[in-house]
Amino acid sequence: MPGSGRRTPRLRPRGLRARLVVAFVLVTVLGAAAAAWSSAGSASTALVTSTQQRITEGLAGRLGAITPQLTYPPDQDALDRLRTAAGANAVVTYRDLRSADGTGTDLVPDGLRAAVRSRNRLVAQRIEAGGRPWLVVGTPIMITAPDGARTPSGIEVYSVQDLADVEQQVDGLARSAVVTAAVALPLAVLLALLAAGSVLRPVRELRDTARRLAGGDLDARSPPRGADELADLTGTVNEMAESVQTSMVAMDRMQAEARRFAADVSHELRTPLSTLTAVVEVLATTADGMEADARESAQLAIVETHRLVRLVEDLMEVARLDAGTAQLRAEEVDVTGAVRDSLGARGWLDRVDLVAPGGIRLRLDRRRLDVVVANLVGNALRHGEPPVRLAVSGSREEVRIEVTDHGPGLPENVLPHVFDRFYKADAARTRTPGSGLGLAIALENARLHGGDLTAGNADGGGARFVLSLPRNREDL
């Protein structure tokens, strides 16, 4: 539609093979067509030239044989004899005398007559008349003196020859050129497919190698063949894969060492922390009888000791998750009852609006579900604003546990990092009881069940976390 501003998309061949085949076929066919047309043009020119030369030489020979027998000035009989020698469609003139045959008189151009009279030599010209090609040859009859001087006798002979046969031969050459180009097309397509296959074979191998590398097979390599640019590219890809493999091996080793270090440190800390916890519990029972300063110090020690114990426990759990040794103890669980027990054990039932219909059962690890619920609700109570709402819902495919609060919500720059380890959105909260590992552990526990944990903001404001657990997992 005019003025709509829409542009018609161009049809272009897609894929490297298609482009190579099209380019090769075009080059081959155009080359064959150009060569055929060039050959046809050269042959046509040579044919017309040779025909013209044959006609003019024949005319000159016939006139040369009869002119010595003529008397000058010529009479009508002499002109008739010259016209008979010149052949059909011939015209002979001498001053007011004329001898003509056929349509020759009407086909002789005035320009040719003028050229014959002014140049005093044989002149030939190709013309089109009646839809047919003609060759008009005009020549003056010269008188040769005893001393060899040549002067025009005033006699002019014009011969008109039909070139239709020559034109048909030229058309035949053109048809041959078209046939040659048509025959070259399937051969060009076949050669193009063979050439494209030889070019694309190493490209496909590189593609397959790249896919294997992307899929985690770091041993994937492509053997270079030949010494061209594709072989150089293959060598470069192999070098890149070798470098990536070396880096990944080193990274895996460092990660394994880091996990082992965290696990070892956490394990070594467990015994002294157990002793320290026992001492702190004793200290807590006697803190009320202390003086104010000593009681404050004792309470601070108690809080920090409990925080340290939770941090070590979280670190040990993270180490087990990273090492892949964390196991699920799955059982058939009433999800609503498990959630209510988790909230009740921490005294949160009166602080959380629980919307959980009965009868929702799922096979899962009850302890790990308790960890997830405790982390989500604990975060909502610490960092959000009441009311905090926990809703449980189920469908045929999954069970969802949604925790929302009515606080300021999660800033956009925080959302991508909510589940990062040790991440805290507010630097001022670095001394809060949390370790910064709770949400990361919750996410890993969700994934152990084949589910997921997502973070976002509710429509009415406040943060929203959604735990999704699939039903009917046969491996649980």
N, C-alpha and C positions, 0 to 999 in steps of 0.2 A: 504494500500500500504506500503511495507517495506520502512523504513527510513523516512516516512512522519511525524512521531512524533505525529500522532493523536491517541488518546486513545478512545477505545470504551466505551461509558457510560454504567454504571451498572444499571440494572433495579432494582429499589427498590420500595417497597410499599409506597405510599404516604398517609399521613394522619395518625393520631393516631389510629383511629379505625382499619384501614387496618393492621397496625403493630401489634396491640393487637390481632386481629383475627389470623393473620399468626403465631404469637408466640404461642398462645394458642393451635391452631390446630397442630402445629409441636410438641409441648410438649406432647399433648394428644396422637397423632398418634404414635409418637416415643415410648412413654411409653407403649401404647397398643401393638405395634409391638414387643418391647423388652420383655414384659411379655409373649406374645404369643410364641415368638421364644424360650424364656427360658423354658416355659412349654413344648413346642414341643421337645426341646432338651432333657429335663429331661425324658419325656415320651419315647422318642426314645431310650435313653440309658437304661432306665429300661426295655423296651421291648426286646432289643437285649440281655441284661444281663440275663433276665429271660428265654429267648429262649435258650441261650447257656447253662444255668444251667439245664434246662429241658432235653436238648439233652445229656449232659454229664452224668447226673444222670440216664437217661434211659439206656444209653450205659453201664454204670457201673453196673446197676441192671441186665441187660440181661446177661452180661458176668459173673457176680457173680453167676448167677443161673446155668450156664453150666460148669464152670471151675471145680467144684468138681467131675464131671463125666468124666473128661479127664484123659488119662494116659500119663505119662511122661517117656521118651521123646515122644512128640506127633508125629503122622503120618499124612499123607495127609488128611485122613478122619477127624481127629480131627481138623485140620486147617479149613477144609470146614465147619464143624459144627460151629466153632467159627465165621467164616465169615458170615454164615447164621444168627446167633444170632445177629451179629453187624448190619445187615440191608444192604440196597442197598448202592452201592458205597463204599464198605468196602474192606480193604486189611489186610490179616493176614500173618505174616512172622515168620519163625523159621529157623535160619541158612540159608540153601540153599532151604528150602521148602517155597512155597508161594501159597496163595489162594486169588484171586482177583475177584472183580465183578464191572462192569460198568467202569466209568472213574476215580475211586478212585486212581488207581496207578499213574496216570499222575498229580494228583492235590496235592499229599502230598509233602510239601516242605522238602528239605534236612535239613533245620534248625530245623524243628519240629522233624524229626527222631533223630537228634543228641540230642535234649533236652529230648526226651523220654528215650533214652539210658543212658544219663548221670544223670538224676534226679530220674529215676525209679519211676515215678508217672504219673498221667494223666496230659496231656498238651493239651490246646485248642488254636487255632489260626484262625482269620478271614482273608480270602484272596479274591482277585478279579481274576476271570478267565473267559474268554469268554464273558466279559461284564456282568457277574452275580456275586453276592456275595456268598461266601461259608464259611462254618465253618468246619475246619478239627480238629478232636479229635484223639489224639494218647495216648495209654496207654499200659504199659507192663503187662503181666500176671505174678503175684507173686505166689511163692510156700510158704505155711505156714507150718513150722515144728511143731512137737508135743509140743515143748516148746514155741511156739508162734512166733519164729523168722521168718521173711519174707525175701525171697531171690528171685531174678529175675529168671524166668524160661527160658528166652531167646525168649519167644513168644511175639510178638508185634502186637497190633490190631490198625488199623487206620480206622476211619469212616469219610466220607465226606458228609455233609448235605447242601442242597440248602437253602439259606436264601432269595430267591426272594420274598416270601410272606412277610417275615419280612420287606424287603426293601420297598415293596408296602405300608405296614402299616406306615412306617416312612414317606414316601412321602405324605401319607394322612394326617399325623399330620402336616407336613409343609404347605400343602394346607390349612388346618384349621387355621394355624397361619396367613396366608395371608388373608383369608376371614375375620378373626377377625379384622385385621388391617383395611381392607376395610370397614367393617361395622362400625368401630369406627370413620371413617373419617366424614360422615355426622353428626353423633352425636356430634363430636368434634366441627364442624363448628357451629352447632346450639348453643351448650353451649358457644362457643367463642363469638357469636353475643350477647347472653344474658349477658355474663360477660362484654363485651365491652360496651354494652348499659348502664349497671349499673355503670360502672366506668366513662363513658364519659358524663352521664347526668349532674352531677354537674359541669363538665368542660364546657359543653355547656352553662349552666346557668351563669357561671362566664364570659364566652365570651360575652354573651348577655348583662350582666351587664356592662362589660368594654365598649362595643359599646355604650350603653346608656350614660355612663359617658362621653365618648369621644364626643357624640352628644350634650352634654350640660345638660343632665338630671342628676343633682347632687343628686336627691333623690333615684336613682337606688341602690338597694341592693339585695343580694342573701342570702336567709335563709340557715344557715349551717345545715347540716343533719349528724347525727352520731358523732363519736369522732375520726375519722381517720385524715390522713394528708390533705385530700381534705377539710374536715371541718375546719381544722386549716387555710388552705389557704383562704377559703371563709371568715372566720372571719377577717383575715388580710386584704383582699380586702375591706371588709366593713369598717374596721377601717381607711384604706387609703381614701376611699370615704368620710367618715365623716370628716376627717381632711381636705381634699380638699374642701369640701362644706363649712366648717367653714372659711377656708382661703379665698375662693371666696366671701363669704358673706361679710367678713370684707373688702376685697379689693373693692368690689362694693360700700360698704358704704363710704370708703375713697375717691373713685373716684367721687361718687355723691357729697360728701362734697366739694371736690376740684373744681368740675364744678360749684357748687352753689356759692362757695367762689369767683371764677373768675368772674362769672356773676354778683354777688352782687357788687364786687369791681368795675367792669367796669361800671355798672349802676350808682353807686355812684359818679364815676369820670366824668360822662358825663356832669352834670350840671356845676361843677367848670371849666371843660375844655372848655365848651361853652363860659363861661364868660372870661376865659383866652384867648381863640381864638379871641374874640371880642376886648380885650385889645391889643393883638398882632397886629391885623389888624390896629388899630389906631396907634400903635407904628410904624408900617411899613410905614404909610403915612407921619410920621414926622421924619423918620430916616435920610432922605437925608439932613435935616437941622442941624443934630448933628455934633459934632466934631468927628474926625476919631476914637478915642478909644471908645467913646460912641456909635457911629454908628456900629462898629464891634460887640460890646456886644449886641446891639439891634438885629442885624441880626442873631447872634448866638441864641439868645432867641427865635426869630421867627422860625428858622429852627428846634430847639429842641421841641418847642411847637407843630409844625405841625407833627413832628415825634411821639410825645407822643399821639396826637390825633389819628393818624393812628394805633398806637399800641393798644390803647383802643378799637378802632373799630374792629381791627382784633381779639382781645381777646373776644369781645362780639360775633363776628361771630363764633369763635371756640366754645364758650360756647353753642350757639344755635345748632351747628352741633353735639356736643357731647350729648346734651340733647335730640336730635331727634326732636326738634321743628322747625328746618329750613324747610321752605316750598318753593315749586317751583310754580312760576306763569308762567305756560307754555302758549305759544302762537305760532302761525305759523310765522316763522322768515326766512327772506332771510339771510342765513349765511354769504354770501359775503358782503352784505350791513352792517350787524351788525359788522363784523370784521373791515370794512373800517371806520365805525363810531367810533369804539373804538380807532383805531389808530389816527383818525383825532382829537378826543377830547383831546388827549394828545400831539398833534403836532408831531406825529411820522411818518406821511405818507411819508415825504421826507427822512427818515432815514431807512425805511424798504422796501425791495423788496417784494411787494405783488403779489402773483400768485394765483388768485382766480377767476375761471370762474363763470359767472352768472347762475342763475336758480337753485341753490342748496338751497332748502328750507327744514326746519326741525322744528319740534315742540319742543321748549325748552324755558328756562327762559333767556330772553335777558340780564337781569342785571347780572346774574351769569356767562353767557358766557363772558360778558365784564370783569368781575373780573379775569377769567382764562386767557383771552388774554392779559390783562394788566400785569398780573404777569409774564407770559412767555416772552413777548416781553421786559418788563422792565428789567428782569434778563439778557436777551441776550444783551441788550444795555449797562447795567452797568458792567457786568462781562465778556462778550465776546468781539469780535472784528468784525468790519464791513467787508463785508456786512451782515446784518441780513435779513433773508429770511423767509417769512410766506407763506405757501402754503395751500390752501383749496382744498380738493378733495372729491368726493362722489361716492358711489357704492350703490347697491341695499340693502346692509345690514347695512352700516354705513357711517358717514361723518367723515373725518379726517382733523384735523388742525395741521400742522407740522411747528414748529419754530426752525430754525437752525441759528448758527452764525459761524464765522471763527476764533474763539479764540482758546486757548489751549485745550479746551474740559474739560470733567469731569474725574478726576483721578479715578482709579479703587477702591480705598479705600473710595471714596466719594459717588459713585453711590448707595450703599445700604442705604445711609442716606439722600439722596437728599430731600425726602419728610418728614423727621423728623422735628418736631416742634423745633424752636429756633436753628436749626443746621446751622452752618456756617463753610465752609470748611477752611477758612483762619482766624486765630485768629486776624490778623491785620485788618480785616474788621468788627470788632465788633461795630464800630461807623458809619457804613454805614447807609443810610436812611432806609434800609429794616429792618423789625421786626424779620425775621426768620420764619414767619408764612405764608408767601405768597404762597409758593408751597404746603404746607400742606392744606391750604384752597382751592387752585385750585384743588387738588386731590379729596377732599371731594365734591366739586361742580360737578366734573366729575362723581363721583359715584352716586350723587343724580339723575343724568340724566340716570343712568344705564350704563354709559360708564367707561372709564379708562384713566389714564394719565401715560405715561411711559417716562423714561429718559434714554439717552444713548449718544453715540458719533457718529457723521456723518462719512461717509467713508473718506471724504477729510479733516477731522479735524473739531474741534468745537463741541459744545454741541448740542444735538437734543432732543426736547420734542415733543411728539405726543399725541394729544387729540383725543380720539375715542368716538364718540357719536352714539348709535344705532338708526336705523330708526324704525318706526312703533311700538313704545312702546304704548300700549293701556292705561297704567296707567298715562300718561302725559296729 
